[in-house]
Amino acid sequence: MVPWAGGDSGPDPMASDESPEPEPEPEQPERLALRRLFEERLAQYPADSRTRLAGQLGDPELQALCFDPLPNVARALVENPRFGLVHARLLAAHHPHPTGLSALTRKDSFLRDTEVQRMLLRNVQTPAALLQRIFHQRRLLDLFRLSVGREMPEKNKIASREAFRARWSSGLSEEKVDALFRTEGRLLAQLVGLAMDQKSAALFCHRTVSSLLLVQNLARWAGTPPSVLAHLLKQAVVRNQPQVRMLLLRHPNLPSHARAGEE
């Protein structure tokens, strides 16, 4: 984002680190054994036989069938009364088909499990509707951290950014202000083209700002309301920082009375 005041040097405090695609974690020995069990024995059965067995078998075959790539097998697994969180985590981590992953929605307890969620977020095949169900359970701050984190593939990170922006537009004002302070305004880099609602601005103006980085990020964000800019100019952290004060004074949303008071 280009700051309002030209001539700044140094890194942009609103910039977010771009992270590469996550590398797959090395499989644990027990998971390697389960994968071998599937590949060397169970995969030899025809598809319809594996689907039938998925609804009948217990462990370790039940866990091994979580490596089966067929959606019909995944659906049969979830219907198996022995299928629990251990199996749901395996399926979320290793199943390669969106339809099969969607079978996990049949039990709410699976989607409430943090490890199942983590595995689904890391899986590039997780469908958009399932991602949205996970995002719906997360706080605004959590959505921001997901959007700049290093665990998810880019497709899922893009979906998390969209969910974060949607939550900012419709979420609770208290949550927005809390996230602003906790991230020192870093989340504003994801909010280009959006604004801060009046209630959030009023709540913000009742708090003392001691973070210079938060002031800088708000000074560079086009959506900062006039009342917030005027409030920032009154903060002690700004008084001895002429460059930051100049950023605030050059913001197009700064009310004229606040600008006149500084001249």
The 8 nearest C-alpha neighbors of each residue, nearest first, counted from 0:
[[1, 2, 188, 13, 219, 14, 11, 220],
 [0, 2, 3, 219, 5, 11, 4, 220],
 [3, 1, 219, 4, 0, 5, 246, 218],
 [2, 4, 250, 219, 249, 246, 5, 1],
 [5, 3, 246, 2, 249, 6, 7, 245],
 [6, 4, 7, 3, 2, 1, 246, 8],
 [5, 7, 8, 4, 2, 3, 9, 242],
 [8, 6, 5, 9, 4, 2, 242, 11],
 [9, 7, 6, 10, 11, 5, 2, 4],
 [8, 10, 11, 7, 12, 6, 14, 13],
 [11, 9, 12, 8, 14, 13, 7, 15],
 [10, 12, 13, 14, 9, 0, 2, 8],
 [13, 11, 14, 10, 216, 212, 185, 215],
 [14, 12, 185, 188, 11, 216, 15, 187],
 [13, 15, 11, 12, 188, 16, 185, 0],
 [16, 14, 17, 13, 147, 188, 185, 12],
 [15, 17, 18, 14, 147, 148, 149, 19],
 [18, 16, 15, 19, 147, 149, 148, 14],
 [17, 19, 149, 16, 20, 148, 147, 21],
 [20, 18, 21, 17, 149, 153, 152, 22],
 [19, 21, 152, 22, 153, 18, 151, 149],
 [22, 20, 150, 149, 19, 152, 23, 151],
 [21, 23, 24, 20, 150, 19, 25, 152],
 [24, 22, 21, 25, 26, 121, 20, 150],
 [23, 25, 26, 22, 21, 27, 150, 121],
 [26, 24, 23, 27, 22, 28, 31, 30],
 [27, 25, 30, 31, 24, 28, 29, 23],
 [26, 28, 30, 29, 31, 25, 32, 24],
 [29, 27, 31, 30, 32, 26, 33, 25],
 [30, 28, 32, 31, 27, 33, 26, 34],
 [31, 29, 33, 32, 27, 28, 26, 34],
 [30, 32, 28, 34, 29, 33, 35, 26],
 [31, 33, 29, 35, 30, 34, 36, 28],
 [34, 32, 63, 30, 36, 35, 31, 29],
 [33, 35, 31, 37, 36, 32, 63, 30],
 [36, 34, 38, 32, 37, 33, 39, 31],
 [37, 35, 33, 34, 39, 40, 38, 32],
 [36, 38, 41, 34, 63, 35, 42, 40],
 [39, 37, 35, 42, 36, 40, 34, 41],
 [38, 40, 36, 35, 37, 41, 42, 43],
 [39, 41, 37, 43, 36, 42, 38, 44],
 [42, 40, 37, 43, 44, 38, 39, 36],
 [41, 43, 38, 44, 37, 40, 39, 45],
 [42, 44, 41, 40, 45, 39, 38, 37],
 [43, 45, 42, 41, 48, 49, 46, 40],
 [46, 44, 48, 47, 49, 43, 42, 50],
 [47, 45, 49, 48, 50, 44, 69, 72],
 [46, 48, 50, 49, 45, 51, 44, 72],
 [49, 47, 51, 45, 50, 46, 44, 52],
 [50, 48, 52, 46, 51, 47, 53, 44],
 [49, 51, 72, 47, 53, 48, 52, 75],
 [50, 52, 48, 49, 53, 54, 47, 55],
 [53, 51, 49, 55, 54, 50, 56, 48],
 [54, 52, 76, 50, 51, 75, 55, 49],
 [53, 55, 79, 75, 52, 76, 51, 78],
 [56, 54, 52, 53, 79, 57, 51, 61],
 [55, 57, 61, 52, 53, 54, 60, 58],
 [58, 56, 61, 60, 59, 81, 55, 62],
 [59, 57, 61, 60, 62, 56, 63, 81],
 [58, 60, 62, 61, 63, 57, 33, 56],
 [61, 59, 58, 63, 62, 57, 64, 56],
 [62, 60, 58, 57, 64, 59, 63, 56],
 [61, 63, 59, 65, 60, 64, 86, 58],
 [64, 62, 33, 60, 37, 65, 61, 66],
 [63, 65, 66, 67, 61, 62, 60, 37],
 [64, 66, 90, 63, 62, 67, 89, 86],
 [67, 65, 64, 63, 93, 94, 68, 34],
 [66, 68, 64, 65, 69, 72, 94, 37],
 [69, 67, 95, 94, 66, 70, 96, 72],
 [68, 70, 72, 71, 67, 73, 99, 96],
 [71, 69, 99, 73, 72, 98, 74, 96],
 [72, 70, 74, 73, 69, 75, 50, 99],
 [71, 73, 50, 75, 70, 69, 74, 76],
 [74, 72, 70, 76, 99, 71, 75, 77],
 [73, 75, 71, 77, 102, 76, 72, 99],
 [76, 74, 72, 78, 54, 73, 77, 53],
 [77, 75, 53, 73, 79, 78, 74, 54],
 [76, 78, 74, 79, 75, 82, 73, 102],
 [79, 77, 75, 76, 80, 54, 74, 82],
 [78, 80, 54, 76, 82, 81, 77, 55],
 [81, 79, 82, 78, 77, 54, 83, 55],
 [82, 80, 79, 83, 57, 56, 61, 78],
 [81, 83, 79, 80, 77, 86, 76, 84],
 [84, 82, 86, 85, 87, 81, 80, 109],
 [83, 85, 87, 86, 88, 109, 82, 115],
 [86, 84, 88, 87, 83, 89, 82, 62],
 [85, 87, 89, 84, 88, 83, 62, 82],
 [88, 86, 84, 90, 89, 85, 91, 83],
 [89, 87, 115, 91, 86, 85, 90, 84],
 [90, 88, 86, 92, 87, 91, 65, 93],
 [89, 91, 65, 87, 94, 93, 92, 88],
 [92, 90, 88, 119, 118, 89, 93, 87],
 [91, 93, 118, 89, 90, 88, 94, 122],
 [92, 94, 90, 91, 66, 89, 95, 65],
 [93, 95, 90, 68, 96, 91, 66, 92],
 [96, 94, 68, 124, 93, 97, 99, 100],
 [95, 97, 99, 98, 124, 94, 70, 100],
 [98, 96, 100, 126, 124, 125, 99, 101],
 [99, 97, 101, 100, 96, 70, 102, 126],
 [98, 100, 70, 73, 101, 96, 102, 97],
 [99, 101, 97, 102, 98, 103, 96, 91],
 [100, 102, 98, 103, 99, 104, 97, 129],
 [101, 103, 100, 104, 74, 99, 105, 77],
 [104, 102, 101, 105, 100, 106, 109, 77],
 [105, 103, 102, 106, 101, 107, 110, 109],
 [104, 106, 103, 102, 107, 77, 101, 109],
 [107, 105, 104, 108, 109, 103, 110, 77],
 [106, 108, 110, 109, 104, 111, 105, 103],
 [109, 107, 111, 106, 110, 112, 84, 104],
 [110, 108, 107, 112, 111, 106, 84, 103],
 [109, 111, 107, 112, 108, 116, 115, 104],
 [112, 110, 108, 109, 113, 107, 116, 115],
 [111, 113, 115, 110, 109, 114, 116, 108],
 [112, 114, 116, 115, 117, 111, 110, 118],
 [115, 113, 117, 116, 112, 118, 88, 119],
 [116, 114, 88, 118, 112, 117, 113, 91],
 [115, 117, 113, 119, 114, 118, 120, 110],
 [118, 116, 114, 120, 115, 119, 113, 121],
 [117, 119, 92, 121, 115, 91, 120, 116],
 [120, 118, 122, 116, 91, 121, 117, 125],
 [119, 121, 117, 118, 122, 151, 116, 155],
 [122, 120, 151, 118, 119, 150, 152, 123],
 [121, 123, 119, 124, 120, 125, 118, 92],
 [122, 124, 125, 152, 121, 154, 155, 120],
 [125, 123, 97, 122, 96, 95, 126, 100],
 [124, 126, 97, 123, 122, 119, 100, 129],
 [127, 125, 97, 129, 128, 124, 130, 101],
 [126, 128, 130, 129, 131, 125, 158, 155],
 [129, 127, 131, 130, 126, 132, 125, 101],
 [128, 130, 132, 131, 127, 126, 133, 125],
 [129, 131, 127, 133, 132, 128, 134, 126],
 [130, 132, 134, 128, 133, 129, 135, 127],
 [133, 131, 129, 135, 130, 134, 128, 136],
 [132, 134, 130, 131, 135, 136, 129, 116],
 [133, 135, 131, 137, 136, 132, 130, 162],
 [136, 134, 132, 133, 137, 131, 138, 162],
 [135, 137, 134, 133, 138, 132, 111, 131],
 [138, 136, 134, 135, 141, 142, 139, 133],
 [137, 139, 141, 140, 142, 136, 174, 135],
 [140, 138, 142, 141, 143, 163, 166, 137],
 [139, 141, 143, 138, 142, 178, 144, 174],
 [142, 140, 138, 144, 143, 139, 137, 145],
 [143, 141, 145, 139, 163, 140, 144, 146],
 [142, 144, 146, 140, 145, 141, 163, 139],
 [143, 145, 141, 146, 147, 142, 148, 140],
 [146, 144, 148, 142, 143, 147, 141, 159],
 [145, 147, 143, 156, 160, 159, 144, 148],
 [148, 146, 144, 145, 143, 15, 16, 149],
 [149, 147, 145, 144, 146, 150, 151, 18],
 [148, 150, 18, 151, 21, 147, 19, 20],
 [151, 149, 21, 148, 121, 152, 20, 120],
 [150, 152, 121, 120, 149, 156, 155, 153],
 [153, 151, 20, 154, 155, 123, 121, 156],
 [152, 154, 156, 155, 157, 151, 20, 123],
 [155, 153, 157, 156, 152, 158, 123, 151],
 [154, 156, 158, 157, 153, 152, 151, 159],
 [157, 155, 153, 159, 146, 158, 154, 151],
 [156, 158, 160, 154, 155, 159, 153, 161],
 [159, 157, 155, 161, 156, 160, 162, 154],
 [158, 160, 162, 156, 146, 161, 157, 163],
 [161, 159, 163, 157, 146, 162, 158, 164],
 [160, 162, 158, 164, 159, 163, 165, 157],
 [163, 161, 159, 165, 160, 164, 166, 158],
 [164, 162, 160, 166, 161, 142, 165, 159],
 [163, 165, 167, 161, 166, 162, 160, 190],
 [164, 166, 162, 168, 167, 163, 161, 169],
 [165, 167, 170, 163, 169, 168, 164, 162],
 [168, 166, 164, 165, 170, 169, 163, 175],
 [169, 167, 165, 166, 170, 164, 193, 194],
 [168, 170, 166, 167, 165, 171, 164, 172],
 [171, 169, 166, 167, 168, 172, 174, 175],
 [172, 170, 174, 173, 175, 169, 167, 199],
 [171, 173, 199, 175, 174, 198, 176, 170],
 [172, 174, 176, 171, 175, 177, 199, 202],
 [175, 173, 177, 171, 172, 176, 178, 139],
 [174, 176, 172, 178, 177, 173, 179, 171],
 [177, 175, 179, 173, 178, 174, 203, 199],
 [176, 178, 174, 180, 179, 175, 181, 173],
 [179, 177, 181, 175, 176, 180, 140, 182],
 [180, 178, 184, 176, 177, 182, 181, 183],
 [179, 181, 183, 177, 178, 182, 176, 184],
 [180, 182, 178, 183, 179, 177, 184, 140],
 [181, 183, 184, 185, 179, 180, 178, 186],
 [184, 182, 213, 180, 181, 185, 179, 212],
 [183, 185, 213, 179, 182, 186, 216, 187],
 [186, 184, 13, 187, 182, 183, 188, 216],
 [185, 187, 184, 188, 189, 182, 143, 179],
 [186, 188, 190, 189, 185, 184, 220, 13],
 [187, 189, 13, 186, 190, 185, 14, 191],
 [188, 190, 187, 186, 191, 160, 164, 143],
 [191, 189, 187, 193, 188, 192, 164, 186],
 [192, 190, 193, 189, 188, 187, 221, 220],
 [191, 193, 190, 194, 222, 221, 220, 189],
 [194, 192, 190, 191, 222, 195, 168, 164],
 [195, 193, 222, 196, 223, 192, 224, 221],
 [196, 194, 222, 199, 223, 200, 224, 197],
 [195, 197, 199, 198, 200, 194, 172, 224],
 [198, 196, 200, 199, 201, 195, 224, 202],
 [199, 197, 201, 200, 196, 202, 172, 195],
 [200, 198, 172, 202, 201, 196, 197, 203],
 [199, 201, 203, 197, 198, 202, 227, 204],
 [202, 200, 198, 204, 203, 199, 197, 205],
 [203, 201, 199, 205, 204, 200, 198, 206],
 [202, 204, 200, 205, 201, 206, 199, 176],
 [203, 205, 201, 206, 202, 230, 227, 200],
 [206, 204, 202, 203, 201, 207, 200, 230],
 [207, 205, 204, 203, 208, 202, 230, 201],
 [208, 206, 209, 205, 234, 204, 203, 231],
 [207, 209, 210, 206, 234, 231, 236, 214],
 [208, 210, 236, 211, 207, 235, 234, 213],
 [211, 209, 213, 212, 208, 214, 183, 236],
 [210, 212, 214, 213, 215, 236, 209, 237],
 [211, 213, 215, 210, 214, 183, 216, 12],
 [214, 212, 183, 184, 216, 210, 211, 215],
 [213, 215, 211, 217, 212, 216, 218, 210],
 [216, 214, 218, 212, 213, 217, 211, 219],
 [215, 217, 219, 213, 218, 184, 214, 13],
 [216, 218, 220, 214, 219, 215, 223, 213],
 [217, 219, 215, 247, 216, 220, 246, 214],
 [220, 218, 2, 216, 217, 3, 215, 221],
 [221, 219, 217, 222, 218, 223, 216, 187],
 [220, 222, 223, 219, 192, 191, 194, 250],
 [221, 223, 194, 220, 193, 224, 195, 192],
 [222, 224, 221, 220, 217, 195, 227, 194],
 [225, 223, 227, 226, 222, 252, 228, 195],
 [226, 224, 253, 228, 252, 227, 254, 229],
 [227, 225, 229, 228, 224, 230, 200, 204],
 [226, 228, 230, 224, 229, 225, 200, 204],
 [229, 227, 231, 225, 230, 226, 253, 232],
 [228, 230, 226, 232, 227, 231, 257, 225],
 [231, 229, 227, 228, 233, 232, 204, 226],
 [232, 230, 228, 234, 233, 229, 227, 214],
 [231, 233, 229, 230, 234, 237, 228, 244],
 [234, 232, 231, 230, 235, 229, 237, 238],
 [235, 233, 231, 236, 237, 232, 208, 238],
 [234, 236, 238, 237, 233, 209, 239, 208],
 [235, 237, 234, 209, 238, 211, 239, 210],
 [238, 236, 240, 235, 234, 239, 244, 232],
 [237, 239, 235, 240, 236, 234, 241, 244],
 [240, 238, 237, 241, 236, 235, 244, 243],
 [239, 241, 237, 243, 238, 242, 244, 236],
 [242, 240, 244, 243, 245, 239, 238, 237],
 [243, 241, 245, 244, 240, 246, 4, 7],
 [242, 244, 246, 245, 240, 241, 215, 247],
 [245, 243, 241, 247, 246, 242, 237, 240],
 [244, 246, 248, 242, 243, 247, 241, 249],
 [247, 245, 243, 249, 244, 4, 248, 218],
 [246, 248, 244, 218, 250, 245, 249, 243],
 [247, 249, 245, 246, 250, 258, 244, 253],
 [250, 248, 246, 247, 245, 251, 3, 4],
 [249, 251, 247, 252, 248, 253, 3, 246],
 [252, 250, 253, 249, 221, 248, 254, 3],
 [253, 251, 225, 250, 254, 224, 223, 228],
 [252, 254, 225, 251, 250, 228, 255, 248],
 [255, 253, 257, 256, 225, 252, 258, 229],
 [254, 256, 258, 257, 259, 253, 260, 252],
 [257, 255, 259, 258, 254, 260, 253, 229],
 [258, 256, 260, 255, 259, 254, 229, 261],
 [259, 257, 255, 261, 260, 256, 248, 254],
 [260, 258, 256, 262, 261, 257, 255, 254],
 [259, 261, 257, 258, 262, 256, 255, 232],
 [262, 260, 258, 259, 257, 248, 232, 256],
 [261, 259, 260, 258, 257, 248, 256, 255]]
